[in-house]
Amino acid sequence: MGEARARRRASGLALAVASALCFGGSGPVARPLLEAGLDPLHVTWLRVAGAALLLVPLAVRHRRVLRTHPALLLAFGALPMAGVQAFYFAAINRIPVGVALLIEFLGPVLVLAWVRLVRRRPVSRAAVVGVVLAVGGLSCLLEVWAGVRLDAAGLLLALGAMVCQAAYFLLGDAAGDDVDPMAVVAYGALIGAVLISAVAAPWTLPWQRLAGSVEVAGATVPAAACVVWLALVTTALAYATGVGAIRRLTPMVAGAVAYLEVVTAIVLAWLLLGEALTPPQALGAVIVVAGAFVAQRAVPAPAPAPPDQGSGPAGRGGASAGAVRG
């Protein structure tokens, strides 16, 4: 059992890092599309709708999940897929990008509070320290002290993004191992694409610009190739590996490792777009990595043993509920 748990943990950490790297690769590739004249919401819609289109075969294959877990799929599409994007873009219209992103990435802190206060499960000290370090490092990375201005509506919108991000980690853990992560991501993308359409108005998208080329890291590439990258790697693969990581670790540990996404985005922006790191950002990157390292050492607390009710259906149901990670 110990060896199997170690293997599961190692694979979970590998998936969590892969997810952070995939998510972090969105900004440097989306930036050329924005500079070509596409609206941020249009780029977001292309990203999610493109992933939904690519995942249609998997959605058909796992259509049984529509009957067994409809609420989970709807919530995943509405909150992690559509909600984070909608709230974040609305927030940055009112408050600085760095502040909005920092508030959004307080999601793992909310996860810690939810697990401790609502699920009434003990929270590992390593997970708490790791998240606190990661939040502090993120503050340095984003240099949130530069040009900060407060706007009540903007802060509320950023808090909405935070709640939706926390829902990503909690929902990813909710179904346990009986639902394929790709099924959750496939239907989440389909539902999210429909919901984002209401605010992105894709019928107004300048489609002709996708037929042209953009410059990435000094190379000219088709704009459509950037869209495929955003849909396949930074959405479909990123969410699939992320949900897989959450189930092998805990929402708290996976949330702390997810801070590597911001480090990845800033480093790639430096390598591909020539956006230099300042000394505080470099220090912040080191602190975030340290926080992720500390958090990954957290060992999930064992679930309370279910009462011995024999081998009947009730007994099996109790064991199943106890196996859900907090």
matplotlib code that plots the C-alpha trace (Angstrom):
import matplotlib.pyplot as plt

x = [0.0, 2.8, 4.5, 1.3, 0.6, 4.0, 3.6, 0.2, 1.7, 4.6, 2.3, 0.0, 2.9, 4.0, 0.5, 0.3, 3.5, 2.5, -0.8, 0.9, 3.2, 0.4, -1.7, 1.3, 1.9, -1.3, -0.3, 2.8, 0.8, -2.4, -0.5, 0.3, -3.4, -4.3, -1.8, -3.3, -6.5, -8.6, -10.6, -9.5, -13.0, -12.8, -9.5, -10.9, -13.9, -11.7, -9.6, -12.6, -14.7, -11.7, -11.1, -14.7, -14.6, -11.4, -13.0, -16.4, -15.3, -14.5, -17.7, -19.6, -17.5, -18.3, -21.9, -22.9, -21.5, -24.4, -26.8, -24.6, -23.0, -25.0, -24.6, -20.8, -20.5, -22.7, -20.8, -17.4, -18.4, -20.0, -17.3, -13.8, -14.3, -16.5, -16.7, -12.9, -12.5, -15.6, -15.0, -11.3, -11.7, -14.5, -12.2, -9.2, -11.4, -11.6, -8.4, -4.8, -4.1, -1.6, -4.1, -6.9, -4.6, -3.4, -6.9, -7.9, -5.0, -6.2, -8.4, -6.2, -6.5, -10.3, -9.9, -8.0, -10.7, -13.4, -11.7, -11.1, -14.4, -17.0, -15.6, -14.2, -11.0, -7.6, -5.3, -1.6, 0.8, 3.0, 0.0, -0.7, 2.9, 3.2, 0.2, 1.2, 4.7, 3.2, 0.9, 3.7, 5.9, 3.0, 2.7, 6.4, 6.0, 3.1, 4.5, 1.1, 2.3, 2.9, 0.0, -2.6, -6.0, -9.1, -12.4, -15.2, -16.8, -13.5, -12.5, -15.9, -15.4, -11.9, -13.3, -15.7, -12.8, -11.2, -14.3, -14.5, -10.8, -11.4, -14.3, -11.9, -9.9, -12.9, -14.9, -11.9, -11.8, -15.6, -16.3, -13.4, -12.0, -15.2, -15.4, -12.7, -11.0, -11.3, -15.1, -15.3, -13.1, -14.9, -18.4, -17.0, -15.5, -18.8, -20.9, -18.3, -18.1, -21.9, -21.9, -18.9, -20.7, -23.2, -20.6, -18.0, -20.5, -18.4, -20.5, -18.7, -15.2, -13.0, -12.5, -10.4, -7.6, -7.3, -6.3, -3.3, 0.0, 1.4, 4.9, 5.9, 9.5, 10.7, 9.1, 6.1, 3.4, -0.2, -2.7, -4.7, -1.8, -1.8, -5.5, -4.9, -2.1, -4.4, -7.3, -5.3, -2.4, -3.4, -7.0, -7.8, -4.5, -4.1, -7.5, -7.1, -3.8, -5.0, -8.0, -5.9, -3.4, -6.1, -7.4, -4.0, -3.0, -5.5, -7.1, -4.8, -1.5, -2.6, -3.6, -0.2, 1.6, -0.7, 1.1, 3.9, 1.6, 2.3, 6.1, 5.8, 3.9, 6.4, 9.4, 7.9, 7.1, 10.8, 12.0, 9.4, 8.4, 11.5, 9.7, 12.6, 12.1, 12.8, 14.7, 11.5, 9.9, 12.9, 12.7, 9.0, 9.6, 12.0, 9.5, 6.6, 8.8, 9.7, 6.0, 5.1, 8.0, 6.8, 3.2, 3.9, 5.4, 1.9, 0.5, -3.3, -4.9, -6.7, -10.4, -12.4, -13.1, -16.8, -18.8, -18.7, -22.1, -21.2, -20.8, -24.2, -24.9, -24.8, -21.4, -20.0, -21.6, -19.9, -16.5, -16.9, -17.8, -14.8, -12.5, -13.2, -10.2, -10.6]
y = [0.0, 2.4, 1.8, 2.2, 5.5, 6.8, 6.0, 7.7, 10.7, 10.9, 10.7, 13.4, 15.8, 15.1, 15.9, 19.0, 20.4, 19.5, 21.3, 24.4, 24.4, 24.0, 26.8, 29.1, 28.7, 30.5, 34.1, 34.3, 32.6, 34.6, 38.0, 37.9, 37.3, 40.3, 42.5, 41.4, 43.0, 40.2, 41.1, 39.2, 37.7, 36.5, 34.8, 33.2, 31.9, 30.5, 28.8, 27.1, 26.5, 25.1, 22.7, 21.7, 20.9, 18.8, 16.9, 16.1, 12.5, 12.0, 13.6, 11.1, 8.2, 9.2, 10.2, 8.0, 10.6, 12.9, 10.6, 9.8, 13.2, 16.0, 18.5, 18.0, 18.7, 21.7, 23.2, 22.5, 24.2, 27.2, 27.9, 26.7, 26.9, 30.0, 31.8, 32.3, 33.9, 36.1, 37.4, 38.0, 40.0, 42.0, 42.7, 43.9, 46.6, 48.2, 47.2, 46.5, 43.1, 42.2, 42.8, 40.9, 38.0, 37.9, 37.9, 35.1, 33.0, 33.2, 30.3, 27.7, 29.7, 29.5, 25.7, 25.4, 27.2, 25.1, 21.8, 22.9, 24.7, 23.0, 19.5, 19.6, 17.8, 18.6, 20.6, 19.7, 22.4, 21.9, 22.7, 25.9, 27.0, 26.2, 28.2, 31.2, 31.2, 30.9, 33.8, 35.9, 35.0, 35.7, 39.2, 39.8, 38.3, 40.5, 43.6, 44.4, 47.4, 49.3, 51.6, 49.9, 51.6, 50.3, 49.9, 48.1, 46.5, 45.4, 43.8, 42.0, 40.7, 39.5, 37.7, 36.0, 34.7, 33.5, 31.5, 30.0, 29.0, 27.4, 25.5, 24.1, 22.3, 21.2, 20.0, 18.2, 16.2, 15.8, 12.8, 10.7, 8.1, 6.9, 9.6, 9.9, 13.4, 13.7, 13.3, 16.2, 18.4, 17.5, 18.4, 21.3, 22.8, 22.3, 23.9, 26.6, 27.5, 28.0, 30.2, 32.3, 32.9, 35.0, 37.6, 37.1, 37.4, 35.3, 36.3, 39.7, 38.0, 39.2, 35.8, 37.1, 37.9, 34.2, 33.5, 35.7, 35.3, 36.6, 36.8, 34.6, 34.7, 36.3, 33.7, 34.1, 31.5, 31.1, 32.7, 29.6, 27.6, 29.8, 29.1, 25.3, 25.6, 27.5, 25.0, 21.8, 22.5, 25.3, 24.2, 20.6, 19.2, 21.7, 20.9, 17.2, 16.9, 19.3, 17.2, 14.1, 15.7, 16.9, 13.3, 11.9, 14.6, 16.8, 20.1, 22.0, 20.5, 20.7, 24.3, 25.2, 23.6, 25.5, 28.7, 27.5, 28.6, 32.2, 31.5, 29.7, 32.5, 35.2, 33.1, 32.3, 35.9, 36.7, 34.0, 34.4, 38.1, 39.7, 40.9, 41.1, 40.0, 42.6, 41.6, 41.4, 39.1, 36.8, 36.7, 36.0, 33.1, 31.5, 31.9, 30.4, 27.4, 27.0, 27.2, 24.5, 22.3, 22.7, 22.0, 18.9, 17.3, 17.5, 14.1, 13.9, 13.2, 9.9, 10.1, 9.1, 5.4, 4.6, 2.7, -1.0, -1.8, -5.2, -6.0, -4.8, -1.8, 0.7, -0.5, -0.2, 3.3, 4.4, 3.2, 5.0, 8.3, 8.0, 7.5, 10.9, 13.2, 16.5]
z = [0.0, 0.8, -2.5, -4.4, -2.6, -3.4, -7.1, -7.1, -5.4, -7.8, -10.8, -9.2, -8.8, -12.4, -13.6, -11.5, -12.8, -16.4, -15.9, -14.5, -17.5, -20.0, -18.4, -18.2, -21.9, -22.8, -22.3, -24.5, -27.4, -26.8, -26.8, -30.6, -31.3, -29.1, -30.8, -34.1, -33.1, -31.4, -28.3, -25.1, -24.7, -28.3, -27.7, -24.6, -26.5, -29.3, -26.6, -24.8, -27.9, -29.7, -26.9, -26.9, -30.6, -30.2, -27.2, -28.9, -29.6, -26.0, -24.9, -27.1, -25.7, -22.1, -22.7, -19.7, -17.4, -18.5, -16.6, -13.6, -12.8, -14.6, -11.8, -11.7, -15.4, -15.3, -12.4, -13.9, -17.2, -15.4, -12.8, -13.8, -17.5, -18.0, -14.6, -14.1, -17.5, -17.4, -13.9, -14.5, -17.7, -16.1, -13.1, -15.1, -16.7, -13.2, -11.3, -12.3, -13.9, -11.2, -8.4, -10.2, -10.8, -7.2, -5.9, -8.4, -7.2, -3.6, -4.7, -2.9, 0.3, 0.0, -0.6, 2.6, 4.5, 2.8, 3.7, 7.3, 8.1, 5.9, 5.4, 8.9, 7.9, 9.3, 7.0, 6.8, 8.1, 5.0, 2.7, 4.7, 4.7, 1.0, 0.0, 2.1, 0.5, -2.9, -2.4, -1.1, -4.1, -6.4, -5.0, -5.9, -9.3, -10.2, -8.4, -7.1, -5.2, -8.5, -9.4, -7.1, -7.1, -5.3, -7.0, -5.1, -8.2, -9.6, -6.3, -6.1, -9.7, -8.8, -5.8, -8.1, -10.2, -6.9, -6.0, -9.5, -9.3, -5.9, -7.4, -10.0, -7.3, -5.3, -8.2, -9.6, -6.4, -6.0, -8.3, -7.0, -9.4, -10.9, -13.5, -16.2, -16.0, -19.8, -19.5, -17.0, -19.1, -22.4, -21.1, -19.1, -22.2, -24.2, -21.4, -20.9, -24.6, -24.6, -21.5, -22.7, -26.0, -24.2, -23.2, -26.0, -28.9, -31.2, -34.2, -34.0, -34.2, -37.1, -38.5, -41.4, -39.0, -38.1, -41.8, -41.4, -39.6, -36.3, -34.9, -31.9, -30.6, -33.8, -36.0, -38.3, -37.6, -38.8, -36.4, -36.6, -35.2, -32.1, -31.6, -31.9, -29.3, -26.9, -27.4, -27.3, -24.9, -22.6, -22.2, -23.0, -21.9, -19.0, -17.5, -18.0, -16.3, -13.6, -12.7, -12.7, -10.3, -7.9, -7.6, -6.9, -4.5, -2.6, -3.7, -1.3, -2.6, -6.3, -5.6, -4.3, -7.2, -9.6, -8.6, -10.9, -13.8, -13.1, -13.0, -16.3, -17.9, -16.8, -17.8, -21.2, -21.7, -21.0, -23.5, -26.2, -26.0, -24.5, -21.4, -18.8, -15.2, -12.6, -9.4, -7.3, -9.9, -9.9, -6.1, -6.3, -8.8, -6.3, -3.4, -5.5, -6.3, -2.7, -1.7, -4.2, -2.9, 0.7, -0.2, -2.2, 1.0, 2.6, 3.3, 3.1, 6.4, 6.5, 6.2, 9.3, 9.3, 8.4, 11.0, 10.6, 9.0, 7.6, 4.0, 2.8, 0.6, 3.5, 4.6, 1.1, 0.7, 3.9, 2.7, -0.6, 1.1, 3.4, 0.4, -0.9, -0.3, 1.5]

ax = plt.figure().add_subplot(projection="3d")
ax.plot(x, y, z, "-o")
ax.set_aspect("equal")
plt.show()
